[in-house]
Amino acid sequence: MSRFWSPLVPQLKPYVAGEQLDLPELIKLNTNENPYGPAPEVLAAIAQANADSLCRYPDPGAVALRDTIAAHHGVQAEQVFVGNGSDEVLAHAFAAYFRQGLPLLMPDVSYSFYPVYAQLYGIAVEVVPVNADFSIDVQAYARPGGDVGGVVIANPNAPTGMALPLEQIERLLNLWPDRVVLIDEAYVDFGGESAVSLLAHHPNLLVVQTLSKSRGLAGLRVGYAMGSGELIEGLERIKGCFNSYPLDRLAQAGAQASFEADAYFRATCSRVVQSRVRLTEGLRALGFEVLPSAANFVFARHPDRDAAQQAQALKDQAILVRQFKLPRIEQFLRITVGTDTQCARLLAALAVA
């Protein structure tokens, strides 16, 4: 507590990121990073940008990158917004759309940054419980005769990894045609169905994606949103009042190159998906319940073992996984899909934990 703080600061409960340790031979399976890293073309593009032009400000509109993203997804450049990681994009979206004086709907088990943003911006939240099997019930988001400030859902969901089919997303959009429905697709490239195809018919849809997971660029901090022109204009207005140059030259160069290295992207995503299948089978063989995942992680619990104790036992062996001390999920471990070698070491450690 400081006498210099504004009244808001002591009320905030900041997001807690996954643990970062500097240990030899650490197996880091707690923050959903891509074990294969970015494409060689990305590294070359970053090196070239570093050599050429760091004395100059970057393009504030990231025009070349937005054009590339638009072409990749089959939308117009005017429908694309880029930011410093998808977390910044989400923060701007909360400020731009959800300060309506009405409750924002979100699942009770979801990305824990959402309530942090809501608290920061003074947005009331109404959590909608997921089903007993941790699936999302879209019809539970209906409010006959009532109103809401918007809806935010991660698809595939985090930390469960479970995905909604596209028809359920469209059903949600039709429930609230006059409110923004934000679909956070951080993990969609590992087996989910993207809602981008729905943009043409749903001006209330905002799709947010990131280069941190499937493109192996967590350290570069690049995220983006796609939506109707009016939604993107709202984000641009917020950005212009917050940070005119959110993406530096290295980030823009590396991000653009990652979209151009499409074969590498698809190959590494496929490797992660194949490893996820083997990891799931291995965990189930050890007696774990594993939720169906369309992400680059699995969510698992053992009926006879305490999750916190398992996480600590793994940490003692230089293996990091994530355990959330939150209602309904405190006995689950969220385990990032690493290389097959890393997953084998994890399974061996769990066999004796």
C-alpha positions as CSV (number, residue, x, y, z in Angstrom):
1,M,0.0,0.0,0.0
2,S,1.3,3.4,-0.9
3,R,0.0,6.9,-0.1
4,F,0.8,7.8,-3.7
5,W,-1.6,5.3,-5.2
6,S,-5.0,6.2,-6.6
7,P,-8.0,4.6,-4.9
8,L,-8.2,2.0,-7.7
9,V,-4.8,0.5,-7.3
10,P,-5.2,-1.3,-3.9
11,Q,-8.5,-2.8,-5.2
12,L,-6.9,-4.5,-8.2
13,K,-6.1,-8.2,-8.3
14,P,-3.5,-8.5,-11.1
15,Y,-3.2,-11.5,-13.4
16,V,-0.6,-14.0,-12.3
17,A,1.5,-15.3,-15.1
18,G,3.0,-18.8,-15.3
19,E,6.2,-19.2,-13.3
20,Q,9.4,-18.4,-15.0
21,L,12.5,-20.2,-13.7
22,D,16.1,-20.2,-14.9
23,L,17.2,-23.8,-14.2
24,P,19.5,-26.1,-16.2
25,E,17.6,-28.6,-18.3
26,L,14.2,-27.1,-17.3
27,I,11.2,-28.6,-19.0
28,K,8.8,-25.7,-19.2
29,L,5.2,-26.9,-19.7
30,N,3.3,-24.2,-17.8
31,T,2.8,-21.3,-20.2
32,N,1.7,-22.9,-23.5
33,E,4.7,-21.9,-25.5
34,N,5.4,-23.6,-28.8
35,P,8.4,-26.0,-28.3
36,Y,9.5,-25.6,-31.9
37,G,10.0,-21.9,-32.1
38,P,9.5,-19.6,-35.1
39,A,10.3,-20.4,-38.7
40,P,13.9,-19.6,-40.0
41,E,12.5,-17.0,-42.2
42,V,11.2,-15.1,-39.2
43,L,14.7,-15.0,-37.6
44,A,16.1,-13.7,-40.9
45,A,13.5,-11.0,-41.2
46,I,14.1,-9.8,-37.6
47,A,17.9,-9.7,-38.2
48,Q,17.4,-7.7,-41.3
49,A,15.1,-5.2,-39.6
50,N,17.5,-4.9,-36.7
51,A,20.3,-4.1,-39.1
52,D,18.4,-1.6,-41.2
53,S,16.2,0.8,-39.3
54,L,15.9,0.7,-35.5
55,C,16.7,4.4,-35.4
56,R,13.4,5.1,-37.0
57,Y,9.9,4.8,-35.5
58,P,7.9,1.8,-36.8
59,D,4.9,2.2,-39.0
60,P,2.1,3.1,-36.5
61,G,-0.5,1.5,-38.7
62,A,1.5,-1.7,-39.4
63,V,0.1,-1.5,-42.9
64,A,2.2,-4.3,-44.5
65,L,1.5,-6.7,-41.6
66,R,-2.3,-5.9,-41.7
67,D,-2.3,-6.5,-45.4
68,T,-0.6,-9.9,-44.9
69,I,-3.0,-10.9,-42.1
70,A,-6.0,-9.9,-44.2
71,A,-4.8,-11.9,-47.2
72,H,-4.2,-14.9,-44.9
73,H,-7.7,-14.9,-43.5
74,G,-9.6,-13.7,-46.6
75,V,-10.7,-10.4,-45.1
76,Q,-10.1,-6.7,-45.9
77,A,-7.1,-4.9,-44.3
78,E,-9.7,-2.4,-42.8
79,Q,-11.0,-5.4,-40.8
80,V,-7.7,-6.1,-39.0
81,F,-6.2,-4.5,-35.9
82,V,-2.8,-5.4,-34.5
83,G,-1.4,-4.9,-31.1
84,N,1.3,-5.7,-28.6
85,G,0.3,-9.3,-27.9
86,S,-3.3,-10.4,-27.9
87,D,-3.5,-9.3,-24.2
88,E,-3.2,-5.7,-25.3
89,V,-5.8,-6.2,-28.0
90,L,-8.1,-7.7,-25.5
91,A,-7.5,-4.8,-23.1
92,H,-8.4,-2.3,-25.8
93,A,-11.5,-4.3,-26.7
94,F,-12.8,-4.3,-23.2
95,A,-12.4,-0.5,-23.1
96,A,-13.9,0.0,-26.5
97,Y,-17.0,-2.2,-26.3
98,F,-17.8,-3.4,-22.8
99,R,-18.1,-0.3,-20.7
100,Q,-21.8,-0.2,-21.2
101,G,-23.0,-0.1,-17.6
102,L,-24.3,-3.6,-18.1
103,P,-22.8,-7.0,-17.1
104,L,-20.3,-8.6,-19.4
105,L,-21.0,-12.4,-19.7
106,M,-18.1,-14.9,-19.6
107,P,-17.6,-18.5,-18.5
108,D,-16.8,-19.1,-14.8
109,V,-13.9,-21.3,-16.0
110,S,-11.9,-19.3,-18.6
111,Y,-8.9,-17.1,-19.2
112,S,-8.2,-15.5,-15.8
113,F,-7.2,-12.2,-17.4
114,Y,-10.8,-11.4,-18.4
115,P,-12.0,-10.5,-14.9
116,V,-8.8,-8.5,-14.4
117,Y,-9.5,-6.3,-17.3
118,A,-13.1,-5.9,-16.2
119,Q,-12.0,-4.8,-12.8
120,L,-9.5,-2.3,-14.2
121,Y,-12.2,-0.7,-16.4
122,G,-15.0,-0.9,-13.9
123,I,-17.0,-3.4,-15.9
124,A,-19.6,-5.5,-14.1
125,V,-19.2,-9.2,-14.8
126,E,-21.7,-12.0,-14.7
127,V,-20.1,-15.4,-14.9
128,V,-22.0,-18.2,-16.6
129,P,-21.1,-21.7,-15.2
130,V,-19.8,-24.2,-17.6
131,N,-21.4,-27.6,-17.6
132,A,-20.3,-30.4,-15.2
133,D,-18.1,-31.8,-18.0
134,F,-16.6,-28.3,-18.4
135,S,-18.3,-27.7,-21.8
136,I,-19.8,-24.3,-22.5
137,D,-23.6,-24.1,-22.8
138,V,-24.4,-21.4,-25.3
139,Q,-28.1,-21.2,-24.4
140,A,-27.1,-20.3,-20.8
141,Y,-26.0,-16.9,-22.3
142,A,-29.6,-15.9,-23.2
143,R,-31.3,-13.3,-21.1
144,P,-35.0,-13.1,-22.1
145,G,-36.2,-9.6,-21.5
146,G,-32.8,-8.5,-20.1
147,D,-29.7,-6.9,-21.5
148,V,-25.9,-7.4,-21.2
149,G,-22.8,-5.4,-22.1
150,G,-21.4,-8.1,-24.3
151,V,-19.9,-11.6,-24.3
152,V,-16.4,-12.9,-24.2
153,I,-15.4,-16.5,-24.7
154,A,-12.1,-18.2,-25.4
155,N,-12.5,-20.9,-28.1
156,P,-10.8,-23.3,-27.6
157,N,-11.4,-22.4,-24.0
158,A,-8.6,-21.8,-21.5
159,P,-7.6,-23.6,-19.4
160,T,-9.8,-26.5,-20.4
161,G,-8.8,-26.7,-24.1
162,M,-12.3,-27.6,-25.0
163,A,-13.7,-26.1,-28.2
164,L,-17.2,-25.0,-29.4
165,P,-18.2,-25.9,-33.0
166,L,-18.9,-23.0,-35.3
167,E,-22.6,-23.4,-35.3
168,Q,-22.6,-22.8,-31.5
169,I,-20.6,-19.6,-32.0
170,E,-23.1,-18.4,-34.6
171,R,-26.0,-19.3,-32.2
172,L,-24.3,-17.1,-29.6
173,L,-23.9,-14.2,-32.1
174,N,-27.6,-14.4,-32.9
175,L,-28.5,-14.3,-29.2
176,W,-27.0,-10.8,-28.9
177,P,-26.9,-9.2,-32.4
178,D,-26.6,-5.7,-30.9
179,R,-23.7,-6.5,-28.5
180,V,-20.1,-7.4,-29.2
181,V,-19.3,-11.0,-28.9
182,L,-15.6,-11.4,-28.6
183,I,-14.2,-14.9,-29.5
184,D,-10.6,-15.3,-28.3
185,E,-8.9,-17.8,-30.6
186,A,-5.4,-18.0,-29.0
187,Y,-5.3,-21.7,-29.6
188,V,-7.5,-22.2,-32.6
189,D,-4.7,-23.4,-34.9
190,F,-4.4,-26.6,-32.9
191,G,-7.8,-28.1,-33.8
192,G,-10.5,-25.5,-33.3
193,E,-12.8,-24.0,-35.9
194,S,-12.2,-20.3,-36.4
195,A,-15.1,-17.9,-36.4
196,V,-13.5,-15.7,-39.1
197,S,-15.8,-17.2,-41.7
198,L,-18.8,-15.6,-39.8
199,L,-17.5,-12.1,-39.9
200,A,-19.3,-11.3,-43.2
201,H,-22.7,-11.9,-41.7
202,H,-22.2,-10.8,-38.1
203,P,-21.0,-7.2,-37.6
204,N,-21.1,-7.8,-33.8
205,L,-18.3,-10.4,-34.0
206,L,-14.7,-9.7,-33.0
207,V,-12.1,-12.5,-33.4
208,V,-8.8,-12.2,-31.5
209,Q,-5.8,-14.3,-32.4
210,T,-2.1,-14.3,-31.4
211,L,1.3,-15.3,-32.8
212,S,2.5,-16.5,-29.4
213,K,1.3,-20.0,-29.6
214,S,1.0,-21.7,-33.0
215,R,3.6,-19.4,-34.6
216,G,6.2,-19.7,-31.8
217,L,6.5,-16.0,-31.2
218,A,5.6,-15.6,-27.6
219,G,8.7,-13.4,-27.0
220,L,7.8,-11.0,-29.9
221,R,4.4,-10.0,-28.5
222,V,2.1,-9.8,-31.5
223,G,-1.7,-10.2,-31.5
224,Y,-4.5,-9.1,-33.7
225,A,-8.3,-8.7,-34.0
226,M,-10.6,-9.1,-37.0
227,G,-14.1,-7.6,-37.2
228,S,-16.3,-5.2,-39.0
229,G,-15.0,-1.8,-39.9
230,E,-16.9,-0.1,-37.1
231,L,-15.4,-2.4,-34.5
232,I,-11.9,-1.9,-35.8
233,E,-12.3,1.8,-35.7
234,G,-13.2,1.6,-32.1
235,L,-10.0,-0.2,-31.3
236,E,-8.0,2.3,-33.4
237,R,-9.4,5.1,-31.3
238,I,-8.4,3.4,-28.1
239,K,-4.9,2.7,-29.4
240,G,-4.5,6.3,-30.6
241,C,-5.2,7.4,-27.0
242,F,-2.9,4.9,-25.5
243,N,0.1,4.0,-27.7
244,S,0.6,5.2,-31.2
245,Y,3.4,2.7,-31.9
246,P,2.3,-0.6,-30.3
247,L,4.4,-2.9,-32.6
248,D,8.1,-2.2,-33.1
249,R,10.0,-2.8,-36.3
250,L,11.2,-6.2,-35.2
251,A,7.8,-7.4,-34.3
252,Q,6.2,-6.2,-37.5
253,A,9.0,-7.8,-39.6
254,G,9.0,-11.1,-37.8
255,A,5.2,-11.4,-37.7
256,Q,4.9,-10.8,-41.4
257,A,7.5,-13.4,-42.2
258,S,5.7,-15.9,-40.0
259,F,2.6,-15.7,-42.2
260,E,4.7,-16.1,-45.3
261,A,6.3,-19.3,-43.9
262,D,3.1,-21.1,-44.1
263,A,4.5,-24.6,-44.6
264,Y,6.6,-24.4,-41.5
265,F,3.6,-23.2,-39.5
266,R,1.4,-26.0,-40.6
267,A,4.1,-28.6,-40.0
268,T,4.8,-27.5,-36.5
269,C,1.1,-27.3,-35.6
270,S,0.7,-30.9,-36.9
271,R,3.6,-32.1,-34.7
272,V,2.0,-30.5,-31.6
273,V,-1.4,-32.1,-32.4
274,Q,0.2,-35.5,-32.8
275,S,2.2,-35.1,-29.6
276,R,-1.0,-34.0,-27.8
277,V,-2.7,-37.3,-28.8
278,R,0.3,-39.3,-27.4
279,L,0.4,-37.3,-24.2
280,T,-3.3,-37.7,-23.6
281,E,-3.0,-41.5,-24.1
282,G,0.0,-41.6,-21.7
283,L,-1.8,-39.6,-19.0
284,R,-5.0,-41.8,-19.3
285,A,-2.8,-44.9,-19.0
286,L,-1.6,-43.4,-15.6
287,G,-5.2,-43.0,-14.4
288,F,-5.7,-39.4,-15.2
289,E,-8.9,-37.9,-16.5
290,V,-8.0,-35.7,-19.5
291,L,-10.5,-33.3,-21.0
292,P,-10.8,-33.3,-24.8
293,S,-8.4,-30.6,-26.1
294,A,-8.2,-28.6,-29.3
295,A,-5.3,-26.6,-27.9
296,N,-1.6,-27.0,-27.4
297,F,-2.1,-28.1,-23.8
298,V,-4.2,-30.7,-21.9
299,F,-6.2,-30.3,-18.7
300,A,-5.9,-33.4,-16.5
301,R,-6.7,-34.6,-13.0
302,H,-6.0,-37.7,-11.1
303,P,-8.7,-39.1,-8.8
304,D,-6.3,-40.2,-6.1
305,R,-3.6,-37.5,-6.2
306,D,-3.6,-33.8,-5.1
307,A,-2.8,-31.5,-8.0
308,A,-0.7,-29.0,-6.0
309,Q,1.4,-31.8,-4.6
310,Q,1.9,-33.3,-8.1
311,A,2.9,-29.9,-9.5
312,Q,5.5,-29.4,-6.7
313,A,6.8,-32.9,-7.2
314,L,7.3,-32.2,-10.9
315,K,8.9,-28.8,-10.1
316,D,11.4,-30.6,-7.8
317,Q,12.4,-32.5,-11.0
318,A,12.7,-29.3,-13.1
319,I,9.4,-29.8,-14.8
320,L,6.9,-26.9,-14.7
321,V,3.2,-27.4,-15.2
322,R,0.3,-25.0,-14.2
323,Q,-2.1,-25.6,-11.3
324,F,-4.8,-23.0,-10.6
325,K,-6.0,-22.5,-7.1
326,L,-9.5,-21.6,-8.3
327,P,-13.0,-23.1,-7.6
328,R,-13.9,-26.2,-9.7
329,I,-10.4,-26.6,-11.2
330,E,-8.0,-26.7,-8.3
331,Q,-7.4,-30.5,-8.8
332,F,-6.4,-30.1,-12.5
333,L,-3.0,-29.7,-14.0
334,R,-2.7,-27.7,-17.2
335,I,0.1,-29.2,-19.2
336,T,1.6,-27.7,-22.3
337,V,2.3,-30.1,-25.1
338,G,6.1,-30.1,-25.5
339,T,8.3,-32.2,-27.7
340,D,7.8,-36.0,-27.5
341,T,11.0,-36.2,-25.5
342,Q,9.7,-33.6,-23.0
343,C,6.3,-35.3,-22.7
344,A,8.0,-38.7,-22.1
345,R,10.0,-37.2,-19.3
346,L,6.8,-35.7,-17.8
347,L,5.0,-39.0,-18.0
348,A,7.9,-40.8,-16.4
349,A,8.0,-38.3,-13.5
350,L,4.2,-38.6,-13.0
351,A,4.4,-42.3,-12.9
352,V,6.3,-42.1,-9.6
353,A,5.0,-38.8,-8.3
